[in-house]
Amino acid sequence: MTATRARKSDPHRCPECDAAFEVTYFDDRQDDRAQLPMTTAEAACPACGHARSLTLPAGAERTLVVELSDGAGADEGGGG
């Protein structure tokens, strides 16, 4: 039986232009999250192109999507 892939979404705010954006990716982790590897990836602000590093579960960087958001709920640090 194949597990359903979980789509995760994290709010971010660009430190250069202050645009709010969402970073979404597939998170295939199931259990024992602390034992699974993490990786870093670059995400560019969709408004100005300023890049920032993100920490994601290994493999998630291949499914990364970055889109402008309406700004509701976006935080200053973006969780990473």
mmCIF file of the N, C-alpha and C atoms, coordinates in Angstrom:
data_MODEL
# 
_entry.id   MODEL 
# 
loop_
_atom_site.group_PDB 
_atom_site.id 
_atom_site.type_symbol 
_atom_site.label_atom_id 
_atom_site.label_alt_id 
_atom_site.label_comp_id 
_atom_site.label_asym_id 
_atom_site.label_entity_id 
_atom_site.label_seq_id 
_atom_site.pdbx_PDB_ins_code 
_atom_site.Cartn_x 
_atom_site.Cartn_y 
_atom_site.Cartn_z 
_atom_site.occupancy 
_atom_site.B_iso_or_equiv 
_atom_site.pdbx_formal_charge 
_atom_site.auth_seq_id 
_atom_site.auth_comp_id 
_atom_site.auth_asym_id 
_atom_site.auth_atom_id 
_atom_site.pdbx_PDB_model_num 
ATOM 1   N N  . MET A 1 1  ? 0.833  -1.181 0.000  1.00 0.00 ? 1  MET A N  1 
ATOM 2   C CA . MET A 1 1  ? 0.000  0.000  0.000  1.00 0.00 ? 1  MET A CA 1 
ATOM 3   C C  . MET A 1 1  ? 0.879  1.246  0.000  1.00 0.00 ? 1  MET A C  1 
ATOM 4   N N  . THR A 1 2  ? 0.627  2.175  -0.895 1.00 0.00 ? 2  THR A N  1 
ATOM 5   C CA . THR A 1 2  ? 1.404  3.390  -1.035 1.00 0.00 ? 2  THR A CA 1 
ATOM 6   C C  . THR A 1 2  ? 0.842  4.477  -0.123 1.00 0.00 ? 2  THR A C  1 
ATOM 7   N N  . ALA A 1 3  ? 1.731  5.141  0.602  1.00 0.00 ? 3  ALA A N  1 
ATOM 8   C CA . ALA A 1 3  ? 1.311  6.218  1.501  1.00 0.00 ? 3  ALA A CA 1 
ATOM 9   C C  . ALA A 1 3  ? 0.972  7.466  0.693  1.00 0.00 ? 3  ALA A C  1 
ATOM 10  N N  . THR A 1 4  ? 0.023  8.239  1.169  1.00 0.00 ? 4  THR A N  1 
ATOM 11  C CA . THR A 1 4  ? -0.345 9.496  0.542  1.00 0.00 ? 4  THR A CA 1 
ATOM 12  C C  . THR A 1 4  ? 0.717  10.537 0.843  1.00 0.00 ? 4  THR A C  1 
ATOM 13  N N  . ARG A 1 5  ? 1.127  11.267 -0.172 1.00 0.00 ? 5  ARG A N  1 
ATOM 14  C CA . ARG A 1 5  ? 2.136  12.308 0.019  1.00 0.00 ? 5  ARG A CA 1 
ATOM 15  C C  . ARG A 1 5  ? 1.491  13.523 0.662  1.00 0.00 ? 5  ARG A C  1 
ATOM 16  N N  . ALA A 1 6  ? 2.176  14.090 1.634  1.00 0.00 ? 6  ALA A N  1 
ATOM 17  C CA . ALA A 1 6  ? 1.664  15.263 2.350  1.00 0.00 ? 6  ALA A CA 1 
ATOM 18  C C  . ALA A 1 6  ? 2.271  16.531 1.761  1.00 0.00 ? 6  ALA A C  1 
ATOM 19  N N  . ARG A 1 7  ? 1.419  17.471 1.351  1.00 0.00 ? 7  ARG A N  1 
ATOM 20  C CA . ARG A 1 7  ? 1.866  18.759 0.826  1.00 0.00 ? 7  ARG A CA 1 
ATOM 21  C C  . ARG A 1 7  ? 1.968  19.723 2.002  1.00 0.00 ? 7  ARG A C  1 
ATOM 22  N N  . LYS A 1 8  ? 3.140  20.286 2.231  1.00 0.00 ? 8  LYS A N  1 
ATOM 23  C CA . LYS A 1 8  ? 3.367  21.235 3.319  1.00 0.00 ? 8  LYS A CA 1 
ATOM 24  C C  . LYS A 1 8  ? 3.484  22.640 2.746  1.00 0.00 ? 8  LYS A C  1 
ATOM 25  N N  . SER A 1 9  ? 3.077  23.617 3.520  1.00 0.00 ? 9  SER A N  1 
ATOM 26  C CA . SER A 1 9  ? 3.157  25.012 3.103  1.00 0.00 ? 9  SER A CA 1 
ATOM 27  C C  . SER A 1 9  ? 3.678  25.855 4.259  1.00 0.00 ? 9  SER A C  1 
ATOM 28  N N  . ASP A 1 10 ? 4.686  26.673 3.969  1.00 0.00 ? 10 ASP A N  1 
ATOM 29  C CA . ASP A 1 10 ? 5.282  27.542 4.986  1.00 0.00 ? 10 ASP A CA 1 
ATOM 30  C C  . ASP A 1 10 ? 5.232  28.990 4.511  1.00 0.00 ? 10 ASP A C  1 
ATOM 31  N N  . PRO A 1 11 ? 4.742  29.903 5.363  1.00 0.00 ? 11 PRO A N  1 
ATOM 32  C CA . PRO A 1 11 ? 4.727  31.322 4.996  1.00 0.00 ? 11 PRO A CA 1 
ATOM 33  C C  . PRO A 1 11 ? 6.106  31.949 5.196  1.00 0.00 ? 11 PRO A C  1 
ATOM 34  N N  . HIS A 1 12 ? 6.454  32.857 4.315  1.00 0.00 ? 12 HIS A N  1 
ATOM 35  C CA . HIS A 1 12 ? 7.721  33.599 4.406  1.00 0.00 ? 12 HIS A CA 1 
ATOM 36  C C  . HIS A 1 12 ? 7.464  35.044 4.024  1.00 0.00 ? 12 HIS A C  1 
ATOM 37  N N  . ARG A 1 13 ? 8.409  35.906 4.391  1.00 0.00 ? 13 ARG A N  1 
ATOM 38  C CA . ARG A 1 13 ? 8.354  37.305 3.984  1.00 0.00 ? 13 ARG A CA 1 
ATOM 39  C C  . ARG A 1 13 ? 9.754  37.688 3.515  1.00 0.00 ? 13 ARG A C  1 
ATOM 40  N N  . CYS A 1 14 ? 9.826  38.309 2.351  1.00 0.00 ? 14 CYS A N  1 
ATOM 41  C CA . CYS A 1 14 ? 11.108 38.692 1.767  1.00 0.00 ? 14 CYS A CA 1 
ATOM 42  C C  . CYS A 1 14 ? 11.732 39.830 2.570  1.00 0.00 ? 14 CYS A C  1 
ATOM 43  N N  . PRO A 1 15 ? 12.999 39.694 2.969  1.00 0.00 ? 15 PRO A N  1 
ATOM 44  C CA . PRO A 1 15 ? 13.656 40.764 3.718  1.00 0.00 ? 15 PRO A CA 1 
ATOM 45  C C  . PRO A 1 15 ? 14.017 41.960 2.835  1.00 0.00 ? 15 PRO A C  1 
ATOM 46  N N  . GLU A 1 16 ? 14.011 41.780 1.517  1.00 0.00 ? 16 GLU A N  1 
ATOM 47  C CA . GLU A 1 16 ? 14.357 42.870 0.599  1.00 0.00 ? 16 GLU A CA 1 
ATOM 48  C C  . GLU A 1 16 ? 13.158 43.730 0.230  1.00 0.00 ? 16 GLU A C  1 
ATOM 49  N N  . CYS A 1 17 ? 12.056 43.103 -0.219 1.00 0.00 ? 17 CYS A N  1 
ATOM 50  C CA . CYS A 1 17 ? 10.914 43.883 -0.725 1.00 0.00 ? 17 CYS A CA 1 
ATOM 51  C C  . CYS A 1 17 ? 9.671  43.749 0.146  1.00 0.00 ? 17 CYS A C  1 
ATOM 52  N N  . ASP A 1 18 ? 9.721  42.944 1.186  1.00 0.00 ? 18 ASP A N  1 
ATOM 53  C CA . ASP A 1 18 ? 8.632  42.746 2.144  1.00 0.00 ? 18 ASP A CA 1 
ATOM 54  C C  . ASP A 1 18 ? 7.423  42.005 1.565  1.00 0.00 ? 18 ASP A C  1 
ATOM 55  N N  . ALA A 1 19 ? 7.586  41.352 0.412  1.00 0.00 ? 19 ALA A N  1 
ATOM 56  C CA . ALA A 1 19 ? 6.491  40.576 -0.173 1.00 0.00 ? 19 ALA A CA 1 
ATOM 57  C C  . ALA A 1 19 ? 6.265  39.299 0.630  1.00 0.00 ? 19 ALA A C  1 
ATOM 58  N N  . ALA A 1 20 ? 5.003  38.952 0.830  1.00 0.00 ? 20 ALA A N  1 
ATOM 59  C CA . ALA A 1 20 ? 4.654  37.698 1.499  1.00 0.00 ? 20 ALA A CA 1 
ATOM 60  C C  . ALA A 1 20 ? 4.546  36.615 0.434  1.00 0.00 ? 20 ALA A C  1 
ATOM 61  N N  . PHE A 1 21 ? 5.126  35.438 0.727  1.00 0.00 ? 21 PHE A N  1 
ATOM 62  C CA . PHE A 1 21 ? 5.022  34.331 -0.202 1.00 0.00 ? 21 PHE A CA 1 
ATOM 63  C C  . PHE A 1 21 ? 4.951  33.014 0.537  1.00 0.00 ? 21 PHE A C  1 
ATOM 64  N N  . GLU A 1 22 ? 4.418  32.007 -0.148 1.00 0.00 ? 22 GLU A N  1 
ATOM 65  C CA . GLU A 1 22 ? 4.278  30.663 0.398  1.00 0.00 ? 22 GLU A CA 1 
ATOM 66  C C  . GLU A 1 22 ? 5.283  29.745 -0.282 1.00 0.00 ? 22 GLU A C  1 
ATOM 67  N N  . VAL A 1 23 ? 5.938  28.925 0.513  1.00 0.00 ? 23 VAL A N  1 
ATOM 68  C CA . VAL A 1 23 ? 6.819  27.880 0.001  1.00 0.00 ? 23 VAL A CA 1 
ATOM 69  C C  . VAL A 1 23 ? 6.122  26.557 0.279  1.00 0.00 ? 23 VAL A C  1 
ATOM 70  N N  . THR A 1 24 ? 5.810  25.818 -0.764 1.00 0.00 ? 24 THR A N  1 
ATOM 71  C CA . THR A 1 24 ? 5.149  24.525 -0.594 1.00 0.00 ? 24 THR A CA 1 
ATOM 72  C C  . THR A 1 24 ? 6.028  23.427 -1.182 1.00 0.00 ? 24 THR A C  1 
ATOM 73  N N  . TYR A 1 25 ? 5.886  22.227 -0.615 1.00 0.00 ? 25 TYR A N  1 
ATOM 74  C CA . TYR A 1 25 ? 6.675  21.076 -1.038 1.00 0.00 ? 25 TYR A CA 1 
ATOM 75  C C  . TYR A 1 25 ? 5.999  19.818 -0.542 1.00 0.00 ? 25 TYR A C  1 
ATOM 76  N N  . PHE A 1 26 ? 6.356  18.703 -1.149 1.00 0.00 ? 26 PHE A N  1 
ATOM 77  C CA . PHE A 1 26 ? 5.873  17.410 -0.666 1.00 0.00 ? 26 PHE A CA 1 
ATOM 78  C C  . PHE A 1 26 ? 6.792  16.923 0.435  1.00 0.00 ? 26 PHE A C  1 
ATOM 79  N N  . ASP A 1 27 ? 6.205  16.516 1.547  1.00 0.00 ? 27 ASP A N  1 
ATOM 80  C CA . ASP A 1 27 ? 6.946  15.975 2.688  1.00 0.00 ? 27 ASP A CA 1 
ATOM 81  C C  . ASP A 1 27 ? 6.608  14.498 2.782  1.00 0.00 ? 27 ASP A C  1 
ATOM 82  N N  . ASP A 1 28 ? 7.533  13.649 2.380  1.00 0.00 ? 28 ASP A N  1 
ATOM 83  C CA . ASP A 1 28 ? 7.299  12.201 2.354  1.00 0.00 ? 28 ASP A CA 1 
ATOM 84  C C  . ASP A 1 28 ? 7.641  11.502 3.667  1.00 0.00 ? 28 ASP A C  1 
ATOM 85  N N  . ARG A 1 29 ? 8.038  12.279 4.675  1.00 0.00 ? 29 ARG A N  1 
ATOM 86  C CA . ARG A 1 29 ? 8.375  11.658 5.961  1.00 0.00 ? 29 ARG A CA 1 
ATOM 87  C C  . ARG A 1 29 ? 7.118  11.070 6.591  1.00 0.00 ? 29 ARG A C  1 
ATOM 88  N N  . GLN A 1 30 ? 7.251  9.923  7.205  1.00 0.00 ? 30 GLN A N  1 
ATOM 89  C CA . GLN A 1 30 ? 6.131  9.269  7.862  1.00 0.00 ? 30 GLN A CA 1 
ATOM 90  C C  . GLN A 1 30 ? 6.303  9.270  9.379  1.00 0.00 ? 30 GLN A C  1 
ATOM 91  N N  . ASP A 1 31 ? 7.285  8.547  9.872  1.00 0.00 ? 31 ASP A N  1 
ATOM 92  C CA . ASP A 1 31 ? 7.558  8.447  11.305 1.00 0.00 ? 31 ASP A CA 1 
ATOM 93  C C  . ASP A 1 31 ? 9.040  8.720  11.557 1.00 0.00 ? 31 ASP A C  1 
ATOM 94  N N  . ASP A 1 32 ? 9.401  8.832  12.825 1.00 0.00 ? 32 ASP A N  1 
ATOM 95  C CA . ASP A 1 32 ? 10.797 9.038  13.217 1.00 0.00 ? 32 ASP A CA 1 
ATOM 96  C C  . ASP A 1 32 ? 11.408 10.229 12.493 1.00 0.00 ? 32 ASP A C  1 
ATOM 97  N N  . ARG A 1 33 ? 10.721 11.346 12.494 1.00 0.00 ? 33 ARG A N  1 
ATOM 98  C CA . ARG A 1 33 ? 11.164 12.535 11.769 1.00 0.00 ? 33 ARG A CA 1 
ATOM 99  C C  . ARG A 1 33 ? 12.567 12.983 12.172 1.00 0.00 ? 33 ARG A C  1 
ATOM 100 N N  . ALA A 1 34 ? 12.931 12.812 13.415 1.00 0.00 ? 34 ALA A N  1 
ATOM 101 C CA . ALA A 1 34 ? 14.232 13.284 13.873 1.00 0.00 ? 34 ALA A CA 1 
ATOM 102 C C  . ALA A 1 34 ? 15.371 12.503 13.236 1.00 0.00 ? 34 ALA A C  1 
ATOM 103 N N  . GLN A 1 35 ? 15.113 11.278 12.777 1.00 0.00 ? 35 GLN A N  1 
ATOM 104 C CA . GLN A 1 35 ? 16.176 10.453 12.208 1.00 0.00 ? 35 GLN A CA 1 
ATOM 105 C C  . GLN A 1 35 ? 16.329 10.620 10.705 1.00 0.00 ? 35 GLN A C  1 
ATOM 106 N N  . LEU A 1 36 ? 15.420 11.306 10.062 1.00 0.00 ? 36 LEU A N  1 
ATOM 107 C CA . LEU A 1 36 ? 15.498 11.481 8.625  1.00 0.00 ? 36 LEU A CA 1 
ATOM 108 C C  . LEU A 1 36 ? 16.359 12.697 8.280  1.00 0.00 ? 36 LEU A C  1 
ATOM 109 N N  . PRO A 1 37 ? 17.104 12.621 7.177  1.00 0.00 ? 37 PRO A N  1 
ATOM 110 C CA . PRO A 1 37 ? 18.001 13.731 6.819  1.00 0.00 ? 37 PRO A CA 1 
ATOM 111 C C  . PRO A 1 37 ? 17.245 14.968 6.362  1.00 0.00 ? 37 PRO A C  1 
ATOM 112 N N  . MET A 1 38 ? 17.878 16.100 6.582  1.00 0.00 ? 38 MET A N  1 
ATOM 113 C CA . MET A 1 38 ? 17.371 17.382 6.109  1.00 0.00 ? 38 MET A CA 1 
ATOM 114 C C  . MET A 1 38 ? 18.377 17.907 5.090  1.00 0.00 ? 38 MET A C  1 
ATOM 115 N N  . THR A 1 39 ? 17.931 18.847 4.266  1.00 0.00 ? 39 THR A N  1 
ATOM 116 C CA . THR A 1 39 ? 18.803 19.460 3.274  1.00 0.00 ? 39 THR A CA 1 
ATOM 117 C C  . THR A 1 39 ? 18.472 20.939 3.180  1.00 0.00 ? 39 THR A C  1 
ATOM 118 N N  . THR A 1 40 ? 19.341 21.703 2.567  1.00 0.00 ? 40 THR A N  1 
ATOM 119 C CA . THR A 1 40 ? 19.055 23.112 2.344  1.00 0.00 ? 40 THR A CA 1 
ATOM 120 C C  . THR A 1 40 ? 18.760 23.330 0.863  1.00 0.00 ? 40 THR A C  1 
ATOM 121 N N  . ALA A 1 41 ? 17.917 24.295 0.597  1.00 0.00 ? 41 ALA A N  1 
ATOM 122 C CA . ALA A 1 41 ? 17.556 24.650 -0.768 1.00 0.00 ? 41 ALA A CA 1 
ATOM 123 C C  . ALA A 1 41 ? 17.422 26.165 -0.835 1.00 0.00 ? 41 ALA A C  1 
ATOM 124 N N  . GLU A 1 42 ? 17.545 26.713 -2.025 1.00 0.00 ? 42 GLU A N  1 
ATOM 125 C CA . GLU A 1 42 ? 17.364 28.132 -2.248 1.00 0.00 ? 42 GLU A CA 1 
ATOM 126 C C  . GLU A 1 42 ? 15.961 28.384 -2.788 1.00 0.00 ? 42 GLU A C  1 
ATOM 127 N N  . ALA A 1 43 ? 15.292 29.385 -2.249 1.00 0.00 ? 43 ALA A N  1 
ATOM 128 C CA . ALA A 1 43 ? 13.987 29.807 -2.754 1.00 0.00 ? 43 ALA A CA 1 
ATOM 129 C C  . ALA A 1 43 ? 14.085 31.290 -3.055 1.00 0.00 ? 43 ALA A C  1 
ATOM 130 N N  . ALA A 1 44 ? 13.684 31.660 -4.263 1.00 0.00 ? 44 ALA A N  1 
ATOM 131 C CA . ALA A 1 44 ? 13.736 33.062 -4.668 1.00 0.00 ? 44 ALA A CA 1 
ATOM 132 C C  . ALA A 1 44 ? 12.373 33.713 -4.451 1.00 0.00 ? 44 ALA A C  1 
ATOM 133 N N  . CYS A 1 45 ? 12.393 34.933 -3.938 1.00 0.00 ? 45 CYS A N  1 
ATOM 134 C CA . CYS A 1 45 ? 11.162 35.701 -3.774 1.00 0.00 ? 45 CYS A CA 1 
ATOM 135 C C  . CYS A 1 45 ? 10.523 35.867 -5.155 1.00 0.00 ? 45 CYS A C  1 
ATOM 136 N N  . PRO A 1 46 ? 9.243  35.533 -5.304 1.00 0.00 ? 46 PRO A N  1 
ATOM 137 C CA . PRO A 1 46 ? 8.607  35.668 -6.607 1.00 0.00 ? 46 PRO A CA 1 
ATOM 138 C C  . PRO A 1 46 ? 8.390  37.127 -7.032 1.00 0.00 ? 46 PRO A C  1 
ATOM 139 N N  . ALA A 1 47 ? 8.519  38.071 -6.112 1.00 0.00 ? 47 ALA A N  1 
ATOM 140 C CA . ALA A 1 47 ? 8.334  39.478 -6.455 1.00 0.00 ? 47 ALA A CA 1 
ATOM 141 C C  . ALA A 1 47 ? 9.624  40.145 -6.927 1.00 0.00 ? 47 ALA A C  1 
ATOM 142 N N  . CYS A 1 48 ? 10.728 39.898 -6.199 1.00 0.00 ? 48 CYS A N  1 
ATOM 143 C CA . CYS A 1 48 ? 11.972 40.609 -6.530 1.00 0.00 ? 48 CYS A CA 1 
ATOM 144 C C  . CYS A 1 48 ? 13.142 39.686 -6.876 1.00 0.00 ? 48 CYS A C  1 
ATOM 145 N N  . GLY A 1 49 ? 13.007 38.397 -6.630 1.00 0.00 ? 49 GLY A N  1 
ATOM 146 C CA . GLY A 1 49 ? 14.066 37.453 -6.973 1.00 0.00 ? 49 GLY A CA 1 
ATOM 147 C C  . GLY A 1 49 ? 15.119 37.246 -5.901 1.00 0.00 ? 49 GLY A C  1 
ATOM 148 N N  . HIS A 1 50 ? 15.016 37.942 -4.773 1.00 0.00 ? 50 HIS A N  1 
ATOM 149 C CA . HIS A 1 50 ? 15.982 37.768 -3.685 1.00 0.00 ? 50 HIS A CA 1 
ATOM 150 C C  . HIS A 1 50 ? 15.921 36.325 -3.188 1.00 0.00 ? 50 HIS A C  1 
ATOM 151 N N  . ALA A 1 51 ? 17.063 35.652 -3.155 1.00 0.00 ? 51 ALA A N  1 
ATOM 152 C CA . ALA A 1 51 ? 17.109 34.246 -2.743 1.00 0.00 ? 51 ALA A CA 1 
ATOM 153 C C  . ALA A 1 51 ? 17.366 34.132 -1.248 1.00 0.00 ? 51 ALA A C  1 
ATOM 154 N N  . ARG A 1 52 ? 16.791 33.067 -0.661 1.00 0.00 ? 52 ARG A N  1 
ATOM 155 C CA . ARG A 1 52 ? 17.046 32.759 0.743  1.00 0.00 ? 52 ARG A CA 1 
ATOM 156 C C  . ARG A 1 52 ? 17.184 31.263 0.885  1.00 0.00 ? 52 ARG A C  1 
ATOM 157 N N  . SER A 1 53 ? 17.933 30.828 1.877  1.00 0.00 ? 53 SER A N  1 
ATOM 158 C CA . SER A 1 53 ? 18.123 29.408 2.134  1.00 0.00 ? 53 SER A CA 1 
ATOM 159 C C  . SER A 1 53 ? 17.009 28.889 3.022  1.00 0.00 ? 53 SER A C  1 
ATOM 160 N N  . LEU A 1 54 ? 16.546 27.689 2.715  1.00 0.00 ? 54 LEU A N  1 
ATOM 161 C CA . LEU A 1 54 ? 15.516 27.019 3.500  1.00 0.00 ? 54 LEU A CA 1 
ATOM 162 C C  . LEU A 1 54 ? 16.014 25.644 3.885  1.00 0.00 ? 54 LEU A C  1 
ATOM 163 N N  . THR A 1 55 ? 15.584 25.155 5.035  1.00 0.00 ? 55 THR A N  1 
ATOM 164 C CA . THR A 1 55 ? 15.877 23.795 5.440  1.00 0.00 ? 55 THR A CA 1 
ATOM 165 C C  . THR A 1 55 ? 14.625 22.963 5.215  1.00 0.00 ? 55 THR A C  1 
ATOM 166 N N  . LEU A 1 56 ? 14.789 21.887 4.447  1.00 0.00 ? 56 LEU A N  1 
ATOM 167 C CA . LEU A 1 56 ? 13.667 21.029 4.066  1.00 0.00 ? 56 LEU A CA 1 
ATOM 168 C C  . LEU A 1 56 ? 14.027 19.567 4.282  1.00 0.00 ? 56 LEU A C  1 
ATOM 169 N N  . PRO A 1 57 ? 13.034 18.698 4.366  1.00 0.00 ? 57 PRO A N  1 
ATOM 170 C CA . PRO A 1 57 ? 13.320 17.268 4.401  1.00 0.00 ? 57 PRO A CA 1 
ATOM 171 C C  . PRO A 1 57 ? 14.019 16.864 3.103  1.00 0.00 ? 57 PRO A C  1 
ATOM 172 N N  . ALA A 1 58 ? 14.987 15.964 3.180  1.00 0.00 ? 58 ALA A N  1 
ATOM 173 C CA . ALA A 1 58 ? 15.703 15.520 1.989  1.00 0.00 ? 58 ALA A CA 1 
ATOM 174 C C  . ALA A 1 58 ? 14.711 15.031 0.938  1.00 0.00 ? 58 ALA A C  1 
ATOM 175 N N  . GLY A 1 59 ? 14.889 15.480 -0.289 1.00 0.00 ? 59 GLY A N  1 
ATOM 176 C CA . GLY A 1 59 ? 14.013 15.123 -1.394 1.00 0.00 ? 59 GLY A CA 1 
ATOM 177 C C  . GLY A 1 59 ? 12.952 16.160 -1.677 1.00 0.00 ? 59 GLY A C  1 
ATOM 178 N N  . ALA A 1 60 ? 12.581 16.946 -0.677 1.00 0.00 ? 60 ALA A N  1 
ATOM 179 C CA . ALA A 1 60 ? 11.532 17.946 -0.845 1.00 0.00 ? 60 ALA A CA 1 
ATOM 180 C C  . ALA A 1 60 ? 11.961 19.073 -1.783 1.00 0.00 ? 60 ALA A C  1 
ATOM 181 N N  . GLU A 1 61 ? 13.259 19.305 -1.904 1.00 0.00 ? 61 GLU A N  1 
ATOM 182 C CA . GLU A 1 61 ? 13.736 20.386 -2.774 1.00 0.00 ? 61 GLU A CA 1 
ATOM 183 C C  . GLU A 1 61 ? 13.354 20.151 -4.239 1.00 0.00 ? 61 GLU A C  1 
ATOM 184 N N  . ARG A 1 62 ? 13.093 18.907 -4.600 1.00 0.00 ? 62 ARG A N  1 
ATOM 185 C CA . ARG A 1 62 ? 12.690 18.593 -5.980 1.00 0.00 ? 62 ARG A CA 1 
ATOM 186 C C  . ARG A 1 62 ? 11.228 18.945 -6.244 1.00 0.00 ? 62 ARG A C  1 
ATOM 187 N N  . THR A 1 63 ? 10.445 19.198 -5.199 1.00 0.00 ? 63 THR A N  1 
ATOM 188 C CA . THR A 1 63 ? 9.026  19.497 -5.368 1.00 0.00 ? 63 THR A CA 1 
ATOM 189 C C  . THR A 1 63 ? 8.679  20.912 -4.904 1.00 0.00 ? 63 THR A C  1 
ATOM 190 N N  . LEU A 1 64 ? 9.683  21.743 -4.698 1.00 0.00 ? 64 LEU A N  1 
ATOM 191 C CA . LEU A 1 64 ? 9.521  23.088 -4.158 1.00 0.00 ? 64 LEU A CA 1 
ATOM 192 C C  . LEU A 1 64 ? 8.759  24.002 -5.129 1.00 0.00 ? 64 LEU A C  1 
ATOM 193 N N  . VAL A 1 65 ? 7.746  24.701 -4.600 1.00 0.00 ? 65 VAL A N  1 
ATOM 194 C CA . VAL A 1 65 ? 6.981  25.698 -5.354 1.00 0.00 ? 65 VAL A CA 1 
ATOM 195 C C  . VAL A 1 65 ? 6.921  26.955 -4.491 1.00 0.00 ? 65 VAL A C  1 
ATOM 196 N N  . VAL A 1 66 ? 7.227  28.108 -5.099 1.00 0.00 ? 66 VAL A N  1 
ATOM 197 C CA . VAL A 1 66 ? 7.205  29.387 -4.392 1.00 0.00 ? 66 VAL A CA 1 
ATOM 198 C C  . VAL A 1 66 ? 6.207  30.291 -5.099 1.00 0.00 ? 66 VAL A C  1 
ATOM 199 N N  . GLU A 1 67 ? 5.210  30.794 -4.332 1.00 0.00 ? 67 GLU A N  1 
ATOM 200 C CA . GLU A 1 67 ? 4.169  31.647 -4.904 1.00 0.00 ? 67 GLU A CA 1 
ATOM 201 C C  . GLU A 1 67 ? 3.861  32.811 -3.985 1.00 0.00 ? 67 GLU A C  1 
ATOM 202 N N  . LEU A 1 68 ? 3.552  33.959 -4.565 1.00 0.00 ? 68 LEU A N  1 
ATOM 203 C CA . LEU A 1 68 ? 3.122  35.115 -3.776 1.00 0.00 ? 68 LEU A CA 1 
ATOM 204 C C  . LEU A 1 68 ? 1.852  34.767 -3.024 1.00 0.00 ? 68 LEU A C  1 
ATOM 205 N N  . SER A 1 69 ? 1.727  35.292 -1.816 1.00 0.00 ? 69 SER A N  1 
ATOM 206 C CA . SER A 1 69 ? 0.514  35.080 -1.037 1.00 0.00 ? 69 SER A CA 1 
ATOM 207 C C  . SER A 1 69 ? -0.132 36.440 -0.778 1.00 0.00 ? 69 SER A C  1 
ATOM 208 N N  . ASP A 1 70 ? -1.302 36.412 -0.182 1.00 0.00 ? 70 ASP A N  1 
ATOM 209 C CA . ASP A 1 70 ? -1.998 37.666 0.120  1.00 0.00 ? 70 ASP A CA 1 
ATOM 210 C C  . ASP A 1 70 ? -1.413 38.360 1.340  1.00 0.00 ? 70 ASP A C  1 
ATOM 211 N N  . GLY A 1 71 ? -0.470 37.712 2.012  1.00 0.00 ? 71 GLY A N  1 
ATOM 212 C CA . GLY A 1 71 ? 0.182  38.305 3.165  1.00 0.00 ? 71 GLY A CA 1 
ATOM 213 C C  . GLY A 1 71 ? -0.435 37.929 4.485  1.00 0.00 ? 71 GLY A C  1 
ATOM 214 N N  . ALA A 1 72 ? -1.614 37.365 4.495  1.00 0.00 ? 72 ALA A N  1 
ATOM 215 C CA . ALA A 1 72 ? -2.270 36.967 5.736  1.00 0.00 ? 72 ALA A CA 1 
ATOM 216 C C  . ALA A 1 72 ? -1.526 35.800 6.346  1.00 0.00 ? 72 ALA A C  1 
ATOM 217 N N  . GLY A 1 73 ? -1.061 35.965 7.551  1.00 0.00 ? 73 GLY A N  1 
ATOM 218 C CA . GLY A 1 73 ? -0.411 34.894 8.271  1.00 0.00 ? 73 GLY A CA 1 
ATOM 219 C C  . GLY A 1 73 ? 1.068  34.723 7.970  1.00 0.00 ? 73 GLY A C  1 
ATOM 220 N N  . ALA A 1 74 ? 1.630  35.508 7.077  1.00 0.00 ? 74 ALA A N  1 
ATOM 221 C CA . ALA A 1 74 ? 3.060  35.388 6.793  1.00 0.00 ? 74 ALA A CA 1 
ATOM 222 C C  . ALA A 1 74 ? 3.844  35.924 7.980  1.00 0.00 ? 74 ALA A C  1 
ATOM 223 N N  . ASP A 1 75 ? 4.889  35.211 8.331  1.00 0.00 ? 75 ASP A N  1 
ATOM 224 C CA . ASP A 1 75 ? 5.686  35.653 9.464  1.00 0.00 ? 75 ASP A CA 1 
ATOM 225 C C  . ASP A 1 75 ? 6.974  36.282 8.960  1.00 0.00 ? 75 ASP A C  1 
ATOM 226 N N  . GLU A 1 76 ? 7.755  36.821 9.879  1.00 0.00 ? 76 GLU A N  1 
ATOM 227 C CA . GLU A 1 76 ? 8.971  37.513 9.517  1.00 0.00 ? 76 GLU A CA 1 
ATOM 228 C C  . GLU A 1 76 ? 10.113 36.581 9.174  1.00 0.00 ? 76 GLU A C  1 
ATOM 229 N N  . GLY A 1 77 ? 10.217 35.431 9.825  1.00 0.00 ? 77 GLY A N  1 
ATOM 230 C CA . GLY A 1 77 ? 11.357 34.566 9.625  1.00 0.00 ? 77 GLY A CA 1 
ATOM 231 C C  . GLY A 1 77 ? 11.108 33.419 8.694  1.00 0.00 ? 77 GLY A C  1 
ATOM 232 N N  . GLY A 1 78 ? 9.900  33.012 8.513  1.00 0.00 ? 78 GLY A N  1 
ATOM 233 C CA . GLY A 1 78 ? 9.607  31.928 7.607  1.00 0.00 ? 78 GLY A CA 1 
ATOM 234 C C  . GLY A 1 78 ? 9.986  30.578 8.144  1.00 0.00 ? 78 GLY A C  1 
ATOM 235 N N  . GLY A 1 79 ? 10.224 30.455 9.426  1.00 0.00 ? 79 GLY A N  1 
ATOM 236 C CA . GLY A 1 79 ? 10.502 29.149 10.005 1.00 0.00 ? 79 GLY A CA 1 
ATOM 237 C C  . GLY A 1 79 ? 11.845 28.579 9.653  1.00 0.00 ? 79 GLY A C  1 
ATOM 238 N N  . GLY A 1 80 ? 12.759 29.350 9.137  1.00 0.00 ? 80 GLY A N  1 
ATOM 239 C CA . GLY A 1 80 ? 14.018 28.737 8.807  1.00 0.00 ? 80 GLY A CA 1 
ATOM 240 C C  . GLY A 1 80 ? 15.094 29.644 8.609  1.00 0.00 ? 80 GLY A C  1 
# 
